[in-house]
């Protein structure tokens, strides 16, 4: 999945591209937040579900403990429609501007849990690193090409830093091609070896601070970047949606 800018009657909109090997579908919307994505995936039939998993997700999304306790006091359990959800939020947070972030997290988390319970909910989603896609599915895959672009954006001026950048990019894409080869002939043994090699490569310390920070960020995305080890049919990039 991906999005691109689109003009509608002189206003900035976004066209969202959802595809797999069999189809490409387009949805033009005024926004590109997480609720917009969930609206597309539910055919604009958003619902909001509360259970223990919802509260756990809210905690992961950094909802303050005090607000989480307030929700639990209301013994919320089950599914609400949009009108019921808006009524609940108005009751809990009369001043929407003051509690904008809290409301945002609650709505997103409840909508995500409602979506995950649908029989047609996606089990795998491959995108770039845009925040609106995260948490929607259990198995979220990141695009290697988008991640690699961050390394190319570094602009070292010291000669030793330039060499470090070039050397690391060479290792980066060599590893990427190992993953491509794995997808053609996957084995459990090779998957374990590639996982270990990822840890070695992305624990590198070069002495070039900006490059080291970038390497650490890639390391933190190990699960989403290496999802293809578990699902070899999964692409390593989302170029298909960009081409769409």
ROGUSE-65853 format. One line per field, with one value per residue: residue number from 1; x, z, y of N, C-alpha, C in turn; residue in three letters. Coordinates in pm, 1 decimal. Layout:
seq <- c(NUM_...);
n.u <- c(X_...);
n.w <- c(Z_...);
n.v <- c(Y_...);
ca.u <- c(X_...);
ca.w <- c(Z_...);
ca.v <- c(Y_...);
c.u <- c(X_...);
c.w <- c(Z_...);
c.v <- c(Y_...);
type <- c(ALA_...);
END
This chain:
seq <- c(1_2_3_4_5_6_7_8_9_10_11_12_13_14_15_16_17_18_19_20_21_22_23_24_25_26_27_28_29_30_31_32_33_34_35_36_37_38_39_40_41_42_43_44_45_46_47_48_49_50_51_52_53_54_55_56_57_58_59_60_61_62_63_64_65_66_67_68_69_70_71_72_73_74_75_76_77_78_79_80_81_82_83_84_85_86_87_88_89_90_91_92_93_94_95_96_97_98_99_100_101_102_103_104_105_106_107_108_109_110_111_112_113_114_115_116_117_118_119_120_121_122_123_124_125_126_127_128_129_130_131_132_133_134_135_136_137_138_139_140_141_142_143_144_145_146_147_148_149_150_151_152_153_154_155_156_157_158_159_160_161_162_163_164_165_166_167_168_169_170_171_172_173_174_175_176_177_178_179_180_181_182_183_184_185_186_187_188_189_190_191_192_193_194_195_196_197_198_199_200_201_202_203_204_205_206_207_208_209_210_211_212_213_214_215_216_217_218_219_220_221_222_223_224_225_226_227_228_229_230_231_232_233_234_235_236_237_238_239_240_241_242_243_244);
n.u <- c(84.4_39.8_62.6_-14.9_12.0_-281.2_-488.7_-801.9_-1064.9_-913.1_-803.0_-574.7_-555.2_-527.9_-430.1_-478.1_-313.5_-385.0_-276.3_-215.0_-61.7_-270.9_-445.0_-495.9_-607.9_-766.6_-807.9_-928.3_-885.4_-940.6_-756.4_-473.8_-447.5_-445.0_-709.4_-821.2_-696.0_-794.9_-1062.7_-1067.3_-993.7_-1210.5_-1418.8_-1535.4_-1682.4_-1642.9_-1585.9_-1564.0_-1383.9_-1367.7_-1162.2_-943.2_-718.1_-737.0_-689.0_-425.7_-302.6_-346.4_-182.1_67.3_72.7_123.4_-71.6_-156.4_-133.6_-326.2_-542.0_-598.6_-684.0_-917.2_-1076.4_-1103.2_-1253.7_-1503.4_-1582.8_-1574.1_-1659.3_-1685.0_-1840.0_-1861.6_-2044.7_-1972.7_-2115.7_-2180.8_-1924.3_-1832.7_-2003.9_-1921.2_-1656.1_-1704.3_-1829.1_-1624.2_-1411.1_-1471.1_-1348.4_-1224.2_-991.4_-804.1_-757.4_-675.7_-474.2_-504.6_-768.0_-729.5_-554.8_-717.6_-937.6_-806.1_-687.2_-911.9_-1048.7_-864.7_-861.5_-1124.0_-1117.8_-929.5_-1076.4_-1244.1_-1355.3_-1233.8_-1005.0_-676.1_-385.0_-125.0_68.7_242.0_435.9_574.0_755.4_562.3_371.6_93.3_29.9_120.1_63.5_-186.0_-216.8_-127.7_103.1_329.4_509.2_811.2_948.4_1243.0_1369.8_1279.1_1387.6_1659.1_1695.4_1730.6_1995.8_2127.3_2063.0_2227.1_2487.8_2792.3_3101.5_3358.1_3633.2_3680.9_3430.8_3276.8_3381.3_3305.2_3026.7_2988.9_3099.7_2930.3_2682.0_2731.5_2751.6_2491.4_2324.4_2426.0_2345.3_2070.6_2037.9_2098.6_1871.8_1683.2_1768.0_1717.7_1436.1_1374.8_1461.5_1379.4_1480.2_1467.1_1708.7_1867.2_1716.9_1756.5_2030.9_2040.4_1897.4_2069.5_2288.0_2183.3_2172.5_2444.5_2537.1_2382.3_2465.2_2686.6_2946.3_3063.9_3186.9_3109.5_2879.2_2612.5_2561.7_2585.0_2366.3_2160.3_2192.6_2127.9_1856.1_1755.1_1810.5_1626.2_1398.4_1390.7_1205.5_995.7_1133.8_1240.7_1030.3_983.5_1137.1_980.1_755.4_808.6_690.9_634.8_699.1_1009.8_998.1_783.5_738.0_550.1_307.0_386.7_440.7_184.5);
n.w <- c(0.0_-65.5_-102.0_-292.5_-385.9_-479.5_-669.2_-607.1_-723.7_-693.6_-441.6_-205.9_-207.3_-140.4_-316.9_-254.0_-291.9_-319.0_-345.6_-482.1_-623.8_-804.7_-847.7_-866.1_-672.9_-634.7_-420.0_-351.7_-116.2_128.2_335.0_494.5_724.0_992.1_1036.9_790.4_630.4_752.3_699.0_422.2_407.6_529.8_368.5_422.1_651.9_933.7_1259.4_1621.6_1863.0_2195.8_2417.0_2620.3_2461.3_2312.9_2507.0_2569.4_2329.0_2321.6_2531.3_2423.8_2231.8_2377.9_2545.6_2824.4_3157.8_3342.3_3181.0_3060.7_3280.2_3334.4_3117.1_3166.1_3398.2_3301.4_3216.6_2951.5_2689.1_2401.8_2083.1_1917.6_1714.7_1491.7_1580.0_1844.1_1943.7_1921.1_2100.5_2340.5_2358.5_2380.8_2625.7_2795.2_2737.2_2734.7_2630.4_2329.3_2206.9_2411.8_2481.4_2249.1_2147.6_2313.6_2255.4_1988.5_1996.6_2133.0_1957.6_1725.1_1819.1_1901.5_1658.3_1508.5_1645.5_1602.3_1327.3_1297.2_1377.0_1172.6_921.2_670.4_716.7_659.1_677.3_625.2_551.1_342.5_333.2_305.0_556.1_666.7_933.5_949.9_869.0_1052.8_1309.2_1217.9_1109.1_1220.2_1110.9_988.5_722.6_625.4_369.7_197.0_5.9_56.2_311.7_250.4_113.6_304.9_380.4_155.4_159.4_340.8_382.5_387.2_447.9_531.6_430.3_530.7_635.6_406.1_280.8_468.6_447.3_179.7_191.2_376.6_247.3_36.0_172.0_268.2_36.8_-66.4_127.5_96.6_-156.3_-86.6_57.3_-150.0_-293.7_-103.9_-97.9_-326.6_-275.0_-0.2_327.6_661.0_798.7_651.7_690.0_961.5_958.5_803.6_967.1_1186.7_1059.3_991.3_1244.8_1295.3_1085.2_1123.7_1366.9_1341.5_1406.4_1290.6_1346.8_1223.0_1311.2_1222.9_1034.8_1196.4_1364.2_1183.1_1107.2_1347.6_1361.2_1149.4_1249.7_1457.0_1319.3_1257.0_1272.4_1095.7_856.8_804.1_763.7_541.0_569.2_706.3_548.4_249.2_6.3_17.4_-108.2_-105.1_-120.2_-181.5_-444.1_-633.4_-564.5_-588.7_-861.4_-950.5);
n.v <- c(-118.8_230.4_592.3_889.3_1234.9_1421.2_1636.9_1775.4_1946.4_2180.9_2146.4_1993.8_1652.8_1297.5_1010.8_680.1_375.4_44.4_-280.9_-612.4_-911.2_-952.8_-739.8_-379.2_-116.0_204.3_482.3_791.9_1036.7_1303.3_1302.5_1133.1_979.8_730.3_644.7_697.8_505.7_273.2_313.8_277.7_7.1_-110.4_-53.8_194.1_145.7_192.4_66.0_41.8_-120.0_-245.4_-413.7_-617.6_-636.8_-405.2_-209.4_-275.6_-213.3_61.7_134.9_68.3_262.3_478.7_599.0_790.3_656.5_742.3_822.4_582.2_434.0_572.6_499.6_225.7_233.5_286.7_45.5_-44.9_-255.0_-440.9_-352.8_-38.1_197.6_478.7_704.0_637.3_619.6_883.4_1007.5_892.0_991.1_1265.1_1270.6_1179.7_1352.2_1660.5_1887.6_1895.6_1998.0_2020.4_1755.3_1631.8_1454.4_1229.2_1146.6_1084.8_860.6_675.5_643.2_546.3_305.4_156.0_134.9_-9.5_-258.4_-338.8_-371.6_-579.7_-798.0_-860.4_-1092.0_-1066.1_-926.5_-801.4_-1005.0_-958.5_-672.4_-460.1_-174.1_162.6_349.5_514.7_651.8_609.6_354.3_171.9_-76.0_-157.4_-416.4_-749.0_-857.6_-668.4_-537.7_-380.0_-166.6_-234.7_-76.2_184.6_215.3_202.6_440.4_636.6_615.4_702.2_965.6_1082.9_1320.3_1319.5_1495.6_1467.1_1273.9_1013.0_952.6_950.5_723.9_529.9_543.4_457.2_198.6_76.9_91.6_-81.6_-327.2_-332.6_-358.5_-594.3_-775.3_-746.7_-866.1_-1124.9_-1186.2_-1180.6_-1403.9_-1600.2_-1600.7_-1739.9_-1999.2_-2094.2_-2194.9_-2327.5_-2328.9_-2146.1_-1917.4_-1867.6_-1814.4_-1579.7_-1408.9_-1389.6_-1273.7_-1027.0_-906.6_-878.1_-709.3_-477.1_-390.7_-255.8_-23.0_272.2_510.2_735.2_945.7_1012.8_814.8_586.9_626.6_599.4_332.6_207.6_270.0_119.0_-134.6_-149.0_-201.0_-464.8_-686.9_-613.5_-572.3_-820.3_-993.1_-1141.5_-1368.1_-1540.8_-1538.2_-1609.3_-1541.5_-1278.7_-954.3_-761.6_-495.6_-208.1_-137.2_-210.9_-87.9_175.8_188.4_147.7);
ca.u <- c(0.0_113.9_-23.5_47.8_-68.9_-380.7_-566.1_-945.1_-1129.8_-820.1_-758.1_-480.6_-606.4_-431.5_-479.5_-420.8_-302.0_-385.4_-258.3_-144.5_-28.1_-388.0_-523.3_-456.8_-728.1_-734.7_-904.8_-886.7_-941.8_-881.4_-654.5_-400.8_-419.9_-472.5_-852.8_-845.4_-652.7_-891.9_-1186.0_-1049.8_-990.6_-1342.4_-1519.0_-1597.2_-1774.4_-1561.1_-1642.6_-1465.2_-1399.9_-1294.0_-1135.4_-810.6_-619.1_-747.0_-618.9_-282.5_-257.2_-342.7_-61.8_179.0_66.8_161.1_-181.9_-120.7_-195.7_-444.5_-650.9_-631.0_-762.4_-1049.0_-1150.4_-1134.8_-1360.6_-1631.9_-1608.9_-1602.1_-1635.1_-1774.2_-1820.3_-1940.7_-2040.6_-1908.2_-2196.8_-2162.9_-1787.0_-1825.4_-2075.5_-1832.3_-1543.7_-1756.4_-1854.4_-1496.7_-1323.4_-1556.1_-1266.5_-1151.5_-858.6_-716.0_-726.0_-674.7_-387.2_-565.3_-881.9_-674.1_-504.6_-831.5_-1013.1_-724.4_-671.2_-1040.9_-1078.6_-772.9_-905.8_-1247.0_-1077.9_-860.5_-1172.4_-1321.6_-1309.4_-1153.7_-893.7_-546.1_-289.5_5.1_63.7_374.6_430.5_692.8_754.4_465.9_312.5_-49.3_12.5_165.3_-30.0_-314.6_-217.4_-31.9_226.8_357.6_638.4_869.3_1011.5_1388.3_1412.5_1256.6_1485.6_1788.8_1703.6_1778.5_2142.7_2172.9_2037.8_2336.2_2578.8_2920.5_3203.2_3488.3_3663.1_3662.8_3286.7_3229.9_3418.9_3221.1_2893.5_2995.6_3123.5_2811.9_2578.4_2767.2_2708.7_2345.3_2261.3_2467.7_2254.6_1940.1_2037.8_2090.9_1729.6_1617.7_1803.3_1645.8_1295.6_1362.0_1485.3_1380.9_1495.2_1469.4_1848.1_1910.5_1644.5_1827.2_2159.6_2016.0_1856.9_2191.4_2371.5_2121.0_2216.7_2586.4_2551.1_2318.2_2527.4_2812.0_2980.3_3159.0_3250.0_3036.7_2764.1_2483.8_2547.4_2559.9_2228.1_2073.9_2205.7_2052.3_1713.4_1723.4_1812.8_1501.4_1289.7_1425.8_1088.1_920.2_1219.6_1271.3_908.1_992.6_1197.2_866.3_663.2_895.9_614.5_621.0_804.1_1098.4_975.0_646.4_742.7_428.1_207.3_439.2_418.3_40.2);
ca.w <- c(0.0_-71.7_-140.6_-369.3_-384.3_-587.0_-659.4_-629.7_-722.2_-644.8_-305.0_-194.3_-159.1_-152.7_-376.8_-186.3_-382.9_-251.0_-453.3_-464.5_-760.1_-889.2_-875.7_-807.0_-648.3_-603.7_-333.5_-332.1_9.0_167.9_438.1_486.3_858.3_1012.7_1018.7_646.3_583.7_803.0_624.0_291.9_425.8_575.8_275.3_493.6_755.5_1055.0_1389.6_1726.6_1956.1_2322.7_2497.9_2682.7_2355.1_2279.0_2611.2_2553.7_2213.3_2364.1_2613.5_2328.8_2159.5_2477.9_2613.2_2965.9_3247.5_3403.2_3082.7_3043.9_3398.0_3317.2_3023.4_3234.0_3495.8_3230.4_3183.6_2808.0_2631.6_2289.1_1962.3_1903.7_1584.0_1499.6_1661.9_1984.3_1979.6_1938.4_2225.2_2449.1_2365.9_2430.3_2768.9_2866.2_2710.9_2684.1_2556.1_2231.1_2177.8_2524.9_2485.1_2109.7_2129.8_2383.5_2173.7_1865.0_2027.9_2167.9_1835.5_1638.0_1877.5_1897.8_1518.0_1467.5_1702.1_1532.8_1193.8_1306.0_1400.5_1051.6_852.6_553.0_757.0_605.4_772.0_588.4_482.6_310.0_300.1_349.3_701.6_708.4_1060.6_942.4_839.0_1161.6_1406.5_1160.1_1096.8_1308.8_1036.5_911.6_654.5_578.7_237.7_201.4_-81.4_130.3_419.5_190.2_69.7_415.6_378.7_41.9_189.7_423.4_301.5_455.9_382.0_569.4_339.5_597.8_647.8_271.6_259.5_555.5_387.6_59.0_231.5_441.1_144.9_-37.9_256.3_276.1_-82.7_-78.1_215.4_30.3_-262.1_-19.6_87.8_-276.4_-324.3_-6.7_-136.5_-433.1_-216.9_145.0_422.7_799.6_834.1_588.2_755.2_1085.8_925.7_758.5_1084.7_1263.5_981.6_1007.3_1373.5_1284.0_995.6_1177.7_1494.4_1300.0_1452.2_1192.4_1391.5_1157.0_1401.9_1151.9_975.5_1305.2_1409.6_1079.4_1118.6_1465.9_1327.3_1068.3_1339.5_1534.1_1231.5_1213.8_1253.6_975.3_738.6_779.6_762.4_425.2_611.1_746.3_435.0_132.1_-106.4_39.8_-171.9_-14.5_-143.3_-225.1_-576.1_-710.1_-537.3_-644.8_-1006.1_-966.2);
ca.v <- c(0.0_356.5_703.6_996.2_1355.7_1436.7_1760.8_1757.6_2078.3_2281.5_2118.1_1882.3_1524.7_1187.4_887.6_563.8_261.6_-84.9_-379.8_-739.8_-954.7_-973.7_-618.2_-251.3_-35.4_343.1_549.9_931.0_1087.0_1431.6_1283.8_1006.1_930.8_587.8_620.1_696.0_373.4_175.0_335.9_212.1_-138.2_-157.1_1.1_305.9_96.2_191.2_34.5_62.3_-232.7_-235.4_-532.0_-606.1_-613.6_-262.1_-133.5_-302.7_-136.5_202.6_150.9_69.3_389.5_579.7_667.2_802.5_559.0_803.3_816.3_440.0_396.2_633.7_414.7_99.7_260.6_284.1_-95.7_-54.7_-387.5_-460.1_-273.3_83.5_262.1_609.3_795.5_598.2_652.3_1028.6_1039.1_850.4_1084.4_1393.3_1251.6_1165.7_1466.5_1770.3_1983.8_1815.0_2053.2_1990.9_1612.3_1587.0_1336.8_1116.2_1103.8_1028.4_726.6_588.9_614.8_462.3_172.2_85.9_105.2_-117.0_-386.0_-376.7_-418.9_-709.2_-905.3_-887.4_-1213.4_-1033.6_-839.4_-840.3_-1063.2_-903.6_-543.9_-408.7_-31.9_236.1_368.3_616.7_607.1_574.4_212.3_85.6_-134.3_-198.9_-562.1_-815.0_-881.2_-547.6_-547.0_-253.7_-168.3_-219.9_33.8_309.0_222.7_230.5_579.9_719.5_612.6_782.8_1106.5_1134.5_1402.0_1334.5_1580.1_1412.1_1162.4_884.0_930.8_915.0_583.6_446.9_539.9_374.8_59.7_20.7_73.5_-202.5_-439.2_-325.5_-414.5_-734.4_-849.3_-742.1_-967.0_-1255.1_-1207.6_-1214.1_-1542.9_-1683.6_-1610.1_-1840.6_-2131.9_-2072.7_-2305.6_-2281.8_-2304.9_-2021.6_-1807.4_-1840.6_-1753.1_-1442.0_-1332.9_-1361.4_-1182.2_-895.2_-852.1_-840.7_-593.7_-357.3_-354.4_-192.7_111.8_323.5_633.6_844.0_948.1_1011.5_681.8_492.0_648.1_542.7_187.0_168.5_278.0_0.9_-250.5_-149.5_-245.6_-601.2_-773.7_-576.5_-586.7_-962.4_-1073.9_-1231.2_-1494.7_-1625.1_-1541.1_-1584.5_-1486.9_-1135.0_-872.4_-688.9_-353.1_-180.3_-72.8_-240.8_17.5_300.0_181.5_168.0);
c.u <- c(88.2_14.6_56.1_-44.7_-164.2_-457.7_-711.9_-1012.1_-1040.5_-768.1_-665.6_-547.2_-494.2_-498.9_-403.5_-424.9_-291.5_-374.6_-202.1_-114.1_-146.5_-465.8_-454.6_-583.3_-687.6_-846.6_-854.3_-962.2_-874.6_-767.9_-581.1_-362.2_-463.0_-621.2_-890.3_-810.2_-752.5_-1026.2_-1180.9_-1060.4_-1124.1_-1455.2_-1603.5_-1704.9_-1697.1_-1643.6_-1529.3_-1487.3_-1310.5_-1285.0_-995.0_-701.8_-619.5_-670.4_-467.8_-225.4_-248.6_-217.5_63.4_187.7_83.7_43.5_-148.2_-200.4_-324.0_-564.5_-695.0_-716.9_-904.6_-1135.7_-1193.4_-1248.2_-1498.4_-1669.9_-1647.0_-1565.9_-1735.1_-1747.7_-1915.5_-1937.0_-1984.0_-1985.5_-2179.2_-2022.5_-1772.1_-1893.4_-1988.9_-1718.0_-1586.3_-1780.6_-1723.7_-1409.1_-1404.2_-1479.3_-1179.8_-1010.6_-758.9_-670.4_-720.0_-595.3_-447.2_-681.8_-833.9_-627.4_-619.7_-908.6_-934.7_-715.9_-801.4_-1079.5_-990.6_-822.3_-1036.9_-1213.3_-1015.7_-956.7_-1255.4_-1268.0_-1221.0_-1035.7_-762.4_-459.7_-149.8_-14.3_205.6_362.5_567.9_679.2_656.1_387.5_167.4_-73.5_44.3_49.5_-157.8_-325.3_-112.7_103.7_250.8_497.7_683.0_941.3_1161.8_1435.9_1392.9_1357.8_1623.5_1805.4_1756.9_1931.1_2197.7_2154.9_2145.8_2435.2_2711.2_3016.6_3344.3_3514.1_3641.5_3514.1_3227.1_3259.6_3331.0_3080.6_2891.1_3012.4_2999.2_2699.5_2605.2_2724.1_2557.0_2281.1_2307.0_2377.3_2114.5_1931.6_2042.5_1946.5_1651.4_1644.3_1729.3_1501.3_1273.0_1377.7_1491.6_1400.4_1501.7_1612.2_1896.5_1842.4_1714.0_1960.0_2142.7_1972.3_1978.7_2280.2_2316.0_2171.1_2361.0_2601.4_2498.5_2352.3_2660.8_2826.8_3092.4_3237.7_3189.9_2899.0_2629.9_2457.9_2516.5_2416.7_2129.6_2076.0_2123.0_1901.8_1670.0_1717.1_1682.3_1382.7_1310.6_1302.8_1015.0_1003.8_1245.2_1146.9_908.9_1061.8_1089.1_766.8_741.8_822.7_600.5_731.8_889.6_1080.7_830.1_643.8_615.4_322.0_255.4_421.0_270.2_5.2);
c.w <- c(0.0_-102.9_-220.4_-368.5_-502.1_-563.7_-694.0_-614.5_-658.1_-504.0_-304.3_-131.4_-172.4_-220.2_-314.2_-281.6_-300.3_-357.7_-399.9_-605.1_-856.1_-923.1_-817.7_-794.6_-599.1_-522.6_-308.0_-213.5_47.0_269.1_416.2_625.6_872.3_994.2_871.2_589.5_627.1_732.4_488.2_306.8_472.7_484.8_344.4_592.3_886.4_1178.5_1491.1_1835.6_2078.5_2387.5_2556.3_2578.9_2311.7_2379.7_2601.6_2437.4_2247.0_2447.0_2525.5_2254.1_2254.1_2528.1_2762.2_3054.7_3310.2_3309.0_3060.5_3160.0_3388.5_3223.3_3090.0_3334.4_3430.8_3186.5_3036.8_2755.6_2519.5_2179.0_1957.0_1759.1_1601.2_1588.8_1809.8_2033.2_2006.2_2067.9_2345.9_2467.7_2419.9_2580.5_2848.1_2855.1_2650.9_2601.3_2455.2_2201.0_2286.9_2524.7_2344.9_2092.3_2194.8_2302.3_2048.5_1887.9_2055.2_2043.5_1744.6_1690.6_1870.0_1754.8_1466.8_1519.0_1639.3_1395.5_1200.4_1325.5_1277.1_979.7_731.9_587.4_701.2_714.3_746.9_517.8_465.7_266.5_323.7_500.4_749.6_830.6_1051.2_916.7_957.4_1250.8_1344.4_1150.2_1190.7_1241.7_941.3_853.7_605.2_445.9_250.5_117.4_-11.5_243.5_364.0_147.5_179.9_418.2_266.9_68.7_279.3_333.7_374.0_376.3_416.4_486.4_404.6_613.9_512.9_243.8_342.6_498.0_267.1_94.0_292.8_341.0_61.8_40.3_261.4_156.5_-111.8_7.7_154.7_-78.4_-205.4_15.5_-37.8_-314.0_-230.9_-48.3_-244.0_-378.7_-65.2_223.9_563.1_843.4_778.3_651.4_884.9_1062.0_884.5_874.3_1167.8_1191.0_988.3_1135.5_1366.4_1202.8_1061.1_1325.1_1467.4_1359.3_1362.5_1242.6_1325.2_1223.6_1329.8_1087.8_1083.5_1357.7_1310.8_1084.6_1236.0_1438.1_1241.9_1155.8_1417.6_1451.1_1184.7_1183.4_1123.9_848.0_703.7_781.5_645.8_460.1_652.3_632.4_307.1_11.6_-98.0_-31.8_-66.3_-28.3_-186.6_-357.1_-656.1_-687.6_-592.2_-797.4_-1037.1_-958.4);
c.v <- c(124.2_467.9_805.4_1117.2_1362.9_1566.9_1732.1_1894.1_2185.4_2259.0_1996.4_1761.0_1421.5_1068.9_771.2_444.6_134.1_-193.0_-510.2_-790.9_-963.0_-845.9_-495.7_-166.8_102.8_406.9_691.7_990.3_1219.4_1417.3_1152.0_955.4_784.8_555.8_617.9_558.8_267.1_190.3_268.4_60.8_-195.5_-108.9_108.6_262.4_80.9_154.9_44.7_-41.9_-214.6_-373.1_-515.4_-580.0_-466.9_-178.8_-153.3_-221.8_12.4_229.9_155.3_201.7_509.2_663.1_673.3_706.2_613.0_795.4_672.5_390.4_451.3_549.4_284.1_117.2_257.0_143.1_-112.5_-193.0_-408.5_-359.5_-154.6_130.6_403.2_706.6_765.9_634.1_802.5_1072.8_1006.2_950.3_1220.5_1386.0_1249.7_1289.6_1581.4_1872.5_1907.9_1867.2_2017.1_1846.0_1552.8_1458.2_1213.2_1059.1_1031.2_884.5_630.7_547.3_518.8_319.1_91.5_48.1_-8.2_-251.5_-432.5_-433.6_-557.8_-825.6_-940.0_-1011.5_-1185.5_-942.6_-892.5_-902.0_-1009.6_-769.8_-492.2_-263.0_30.2_258.8_473.2_567.6_563.3_425.3_120.8_42.1_-190.2_-351.2_-621.0_-832.7_-764.9_-556.2_-410.1_-273.2_-143.7_-101.1_167.7_324.7_260.2_374.8_671.2_725.1_700.6_932.6_1166.7_1209.2_1424.0_1422.8_1533.2_1286.8_1025.5_851.3_890.6_768.1_490.6_433.3_446.1_226.9_-2.5_-1.2_-51.7_-327.1_-448.2_-396.2_-556.8_-822.8_-856.1_-850.0_-1109.2_-1288.3_-1245.3_-1359.7_-1638.7_-1705.1_-1716.5_-1982.9_-2120.5_-2202.6_-2247.4_-2247.3_-2170.5_-1901.0_-1768.6_-1771.5_-1606.8_-1352.9_-1293.6_-1261.1_-1039.6_-828.9_-803.2_-712.1_-466.9_-333.0_-284.8_-53.3_164.5_444.5_756.6_848.9_938.0_875.1_578.8_504.8_586.3_389.8_136.0_172.1_159.3_-123.4_-262.7_-198.8_-389.7_-685.6_-741.9_-591.7_-732.9_-1051.3_-1173.4_-1362.2_-1593.6_-1641.9_-1510.1_-1526.7_-1335.1_-1058.9_-802.7_-538.0_-332.8_-104.8_-97.6_-133.2_151.2_302.8_202.9_315.4);
type <- c(UNK_UNK_UNK_UNK_UNK_UNK_UNK_UNK_UNK_UNK_UNK_UNK_UNK_UNK_UNK_UNK_UNK_UNK_UNK_UNK_UNK_UNK_UNK_UNK_UNK_UNK_UNK_UNK_UNK_UNK_UNK_UNK_UNK_UNK_UNK_UNK_UNK_UNK_UNK_UNK_UNK_UNK_UNK_UNK_UNK_UNK_UNK_UNK_UNK_UNK_UNK_UNK_UNK_UNK_UNK_UNK_UNK_UNK_UNK_UNK_UNK_UNK_UNK_UNK_UNK_UNK_UNK_UNK_UNK_UNK_UNK_UNK_UNK_UNK_UNK_UNK_UNK_UNK_UNK_UNK_UNK_UNK_UNK_UNK_UNK_UNK_UNK_UNK_UNK_UNK_UNK_UNK_UNK_UNK_UNK_UNK_UNK_UNK_UNK_UNK_UNK_UNK_UNK_UNK_UNK_UNK_UNK_UNK_UNK_UNK_UNK_UNK_UNK_UNK_UNK_UNK_UNK_UNK_UNK_UNK_UNK_UNK_UNK_UNK_UNK_UNK_UNK_UNK_UNK_UNK_UNK_UNK_UNK_UNK_UNK_UNK_UNK_UNK_UNK_UNK_UNK_UNK_UNK_UNK_UNK_UNK_UNK_UNK_UNK_UNK_UNK_UNK_UNK_UNK_UNK_UNK_UNK_UNK_UNK_UNK_UNK_UNK_UNK_UNK_UNK_UNK_UNK_UNK_UNK_UNK_UNK_UNK_UNK_UNK_UNK_UNK_UNK_UNK_UNK_UNK_UNK_UNK_UNK_UNK_UNK_UNK_UNK_UNK_UNK_UNK_UNK_UNK_UNK_UNK_UNK_UNK_UNK_UNK_UNK_UNK_UNK_UNK_UNK_UNK_UNK_UNK_UNK_UNK_UNK_UNK_UNK_UNK_UNK_UNK_UNK_UNK_UNK_UNK_UNK_UNK_UNK_UNK_UNK_UNK_UNK_UNK_UNK_UNK_UNK_UNK_UNK_UNK_UNK_UNK_UNK_UNK_UNK_UNK_UNK_UNK_UNK_UNK_UNK_UNK);
END
